[in-house]
Amino acid sequence: MKKIYNYLIKLAAFIIKIVSLPIYLISFLIPKNNKIWIFGSWSGKSFSDNSKAFFLYIEKNIKHINPVWLTKNKSVLNELRCESKNAYYFYSLKGIYYSLVAKVAIMSTSWIDLPLITFIFPWRIKLIQLWHGTPLKRMDLKAGTLKEKILRRLFISYLGREYDLVISANQNNVKIYTEIFNLETNKIKVTGQPRNDLIFLNKKFYHNRKGIKKICLYMPTWRNYEFDIFGNGFNPKSFNRFLRDNEILFVIKIHPNEVEMYKDELNYSNIVFWEDRDIYPFLSNFDILLTDYSSIYFDFLILNRSIIFTPFDFQEYSKLNGFYYDYDSVTPGPKAKDWDDVINHIQDILHGIDKYKEKRSMINRNFNKYQDGENSERVFQEIMKVIS
């Protein structure tokens, strides 16, 4: 069955390439503009991640480039329009126009960050993949339903090539990205992530809670199986009492795929949900990070502040997903077994006990080559090389 499937895909790909030949010839009637760059992120649903950070950098600093943000989220579009950003709906007339004439397409997850019409003439546009963090957990970009797999294979076959540039925060990722994106190493450049530049903005996080001395961020990652991130002995009332007694604000940022599941679950004085998609401009406000397998901890290492890891389902997660690195070796912080354990580790931090400062510094050097707030400038220079 697999051989038949592969044969049919190859046959369909061949037919697509023959049929698309006239499209290739027609494409020369539509001039591409080196000065128009289009941006998208997270399936076109949000204004966030490396795409957002780089868009803002280009808008502010590179005056000869016209950055255009494309989205299919009307709320995001209205918000950006209110801020006088150059933003358009995916399939509005201007959205289609910019998709067709742009020379550079920038994304942070995959092609679906931008309208499919962007790729109707794939030979004449530069595809830039900024990605969304240093990978800790393994990724299967071939996953999905049979329909999704077939469409993906056909789309890649039509596209005829992979990305022109993929950026990385460190040299460790290069080999991983060659496998994930099926690229030669010369197309993967270590520039640092644009979103990490936002950390240095030190934007103030305002809240209406009084007497807060510490702010803790909890960012669990998404699972491809059923799992309760508030399991393992989580008692919201007693946990909130602990937070209140110790003057801690506990901020929860749920993975975008699970926001609807949890956003109305808790309503306590010292426990709040993060409403905005982008947390990076505010990351310097947090004294402690709690996470299980999210790559955000690699970025938080730049601040060299305490991290508590919550791999409550480590055996199941590692069996079903796996890791690119040895988990214990690259996670510089205590591993909590349950929420009582989390409280104990927070208490240690409050008492000034920090056994992981040197290890955090070492892991940070290995996984964040650049920490100067100039990552976006390096990405820009690499794109200019690709264009020329």
N, C-alpha and C positions, 0 to 999 in steps of 0.2 A: 504493500500500500504506500509506503514512504517513497519507493522508487517511482511509482506512478505519479504521486503528488509532485515530486521534484521535476519529473519529465513535463508535466502539465504546466508547471510554473515557468520552466525554461521555454516551452513552446509559446506561452502567453507573452513572456518577455520579448521573444524574438518578433512576434506579431506587433507588439507595442512599438518596438524600435522601427520597424518598417513603416507602420502607420504614422509615426511621429516625425518621419523625415520631412514631409511638407511643412509641419509645424516649425521645425528647425529652420527651414528656409524662410518662412514667413516672419520668424522672429527678428530677422535683420531689418524689417520695416519699422520695428519699434526700437528707437534708440535708447540705450541704457545711459544713465547719468551717474558718473562716478561720485558726484557730490550728494546723492540721495541715498541714505541708509535707512532701512526699515528694521524695526525692533518688535519683538514679541516675547511673551513669557507664559509658562504654565498653561498651555493649550489656548492661549489668547484670553484667559479669564482674569488675569490680574496684572497689576503694575508692580513688579517685584523682582527680586533676585539680582543676579549679575547683569541681566539685560537692563534692568532699571538703573542700576548704579552707573553703567557705562553710558546709557542714554543721557542721564543728567550731566555726566562729565562732558560728553560731546556738545550738548546744548550750551553749556556754560563756557567751555574753553576752546572749542574748535569751530570758529565762525564760518569757515568755508564749506563745512559739511551741514547738510540739512537732515537732522534726525527726525524720523517719523515713527510714532508709536501706533501700532495696529492692535485692536482688541475686538472681541465679540461680546464683551461685558458692558452693557449700557451704563451701569453705575460707575465703572472705571472710566469710561469715556467722558461722562458728565463731570466727574471729579477732575480729570486732566484738563478738560476744556475750561473749567472754572479757574484753573491755575495757569491758563493761557499756554498750555502745552500743545505742541503740534501732534495731535492725536485724531485718529479716524476709525470708524467702524470697519470691520473686516470687509464687508461687501457693499459699502457705500461707493459712490462713483469715484471719490477721491481715494478711498482705500484701494480700489481696484487699480486706479491709475498709478499710485505709488508702488503697488505690488509689481506692476509690469515694467516700470522704468527704473526702479532702484537697482543699483549695481551691487549693493552689499545687503545681505539678509542676516540678522543677528538674533540668536535664540539661546535659551538656557535649559531647555529640556529636549525638544525634538522639532521636526518640521511642522507639527500641528500647532506650534506657537504662533505661526503665521498663516495667512490664507493660502489655500492650495494653489490658487492662481499665481502665487509668487513663483511657483516651480514649473509653470507651463513651458517656460524656455530655460530649463535648468543649466544649459551649457553656458549661458551668458551672465549668470549671477554668481557672486562669491558667497559661499555658505560658511558662516562663522558660528561655531558652537562654543559658548562660554561655560556651559554646564552649570551644575548647582551644588558644588561642594566636593571636597576630597572623599572618594568612596571608601567607606569602611566595610559596609555590607556588600555582598556580591549582587550584581545586577544582571538580569536576564532581559535584554532588550528584544528578545524573540518571543517573550511570553504574551499571552492573550488568547482570545477565542480563535477558532479556526478561521473565521471570517477576517478577524483583525490580522492574523498571520499572513493570509493570502494577500490582502490589500497592501500590507507592509512590504511583502516581497515584490509585488507587482510595481508598487510605487518606487522602490529602490531600483528596480530594473529599468523603469522609465527614466528615473533621474540619471542613471548611467554612471554615477560617481558618488563618492562620499564627501565629507566636509573638506573645505579648503584650509581650515584652521580650527584647531581645538586648543584651548588654553588650559594651563594647569597651575596649581599653587606650588608644586614641588616636583622634583625629579622622580620621586618614588611613583608618582601616578602615570608617568609616561608609558611604561610597559603595559600597565592596566588599560590605558586608553587605546593603545594600539590594538588590543584584543577586543575591547568593547565596540570601537568605531571602525575596526578593520582598516586602520590607517598605517602609513609609514611614519616612523618617528620624526621625520623632518617636518611633518605637518602639525606636530604637537609642540607648543612653545610654553616654557615656564615663565609666566609673567606675573603670577599672583592673581587673585580674584578681585574684580572691580568692587564687589560688594564689601570686601574687607576694608576698602578705603573709607567706607561710611562709618566704620567703628571709630575712626579718629575724629569724627565730627563732634562726638561727645554731646549729642543732642539730649536735652533734658526730658526725662519721663515724668510727667505730672500725674499725681493721683490725689484723691481727696481723703486719704487715710492719715490720721494724726499719730505722732509718736513712732514713726517708722525709722529704724536704725539700719536694717538690712533688707535688701530685696533679692529674692530668690526666683530664678527662672526655671520652670519645668517644661522640657521639650521632648516628649516621647516621639519615637518614630512610628511610621505606619507599618502595620502587619498585613500580610496577604492571607491571614487566617484570623479566626475569632480570638480576641484577647481584650480583656478589660484593663485599661491603663490605671484604673483606680481599684484594682484587685489587690491581692497579697496583703490583706489586713488593713486597708485604708479605711480609717474612721474619720469622716470629715469634721465631726463635732470636736472630738478630742484633738485632732490635728490642728484645727483652727484655734483651739484654746492654747495649744503649745505656741503657735505663731503669735497670737495676741500677747501672751505672757512674755515672749522674747522680742516683741516689737519687730516682727518680720512680716513683710508682704510677700505672698506666694503668688507668682504670676504664671499662669498655665497657657502655653501656646500649643494648640493642637495641630497636628499635621493637616494640611488642606483637604486630604481625602476623608478625614474623620470629623471635621468641624461640626457637621449637623448632628452627629451622634452624641456629642458631649457638651455643646455650648450652653445648654440650659440645665445642666446637671447639678451645678454647685451654686450656692448663694450664701456666702459667709463673709464676715467682716474683713478677714485678712487673706481671702482667696479670691483672685480675680482672673478672668479670661482675657487674653490679649486679643483685641479686636482687629487691629491693623494687620495686614499681611506681612509687611516688612518690619522686622525687628532690628535689623542691623544698625540703623542710625542711633538706636537706643541701647545697644548692647553694653556699652560702658557703664550703664546705670546699675547693672546687676552684680551683686557681690558673690553669688553662688549660682552655679549651673547644675541642674539635675537632668540627666538624659540617659537613655539606654544604648541606642545604636545610631543616633543622629549625628551626621557629620558636622553639625554646628560646633561641637566641642573642639574640633581642630581649629576653628576660627576664634573661639573663645580663649584658646591658649595664648593668643596675642596679648591678652590682658593679664595673663599669669595669675588668675584667681581660682579659687577652690571649685572643683568639680566633683560631684557625687554621681556615680554610675548606678543605674537601676535595672540591671539585666535580669529581671525576675523570671523571664522565660528563656534563659540563655540556651538550654539544651534543645528546646523545640525550635527556637529561632535559628540557631547555628546549623541544625540538621536540615531545615527547610530552605534556608537562605545561604548561610555560610559567610565567611569574611575573607577579604583580600589580605588582611594582616592578622597576626596573632592578637586576639582581643586583649588579653591581659598585658601584653608587652606595650601596646600603643594607647592604653587608657590610663592616664596618670591620676588616679583617684580611687577612693574606697569603693568596693562593690557591695551595694546593699542587697540583703536577701529579702527584705520586706519593708513595710513602712515604719515599723518600730525601729528597724536598723537605720532607716533614713534619718529619723529623729535623733538617734544617737550620734550619727556622723555630723549632723548640723550642730549639735551641742558641742562636739569637739572643735568645730570651726569657731564657734562663738567663744570658746575658751582659749583660742589662739593656737590650737594644735594643728599643725600643717606638716605632714610627712611627705608631701608630694611636690613641694615647690621646685626642687632641682629636677625631678623627672618631668614636670610640666615644661620647664625651660628647655630641656633636651628634646622632648617630642616636638615642641614648638619650632625649634631650629630645623628639625628634620622635615617638618610638614608645611612650614610657612617660610619659604625662601626669602620673600620680600615683606618687610613690615615698615614701610616708609610712607604709605598713603599714596603711592605713585603707580599702583597696578593698572589703573585705567589708561594712563599715559603709555605704559608698555604695550598694552593690548592695542591701542591706537596705532602705534608704530608698526606692530606686526601686521595689522590689517593693511596698512599702506604698502608694505612690502608685497603682500598677496595681490593687491590691485595692480601694482606696477610690474 
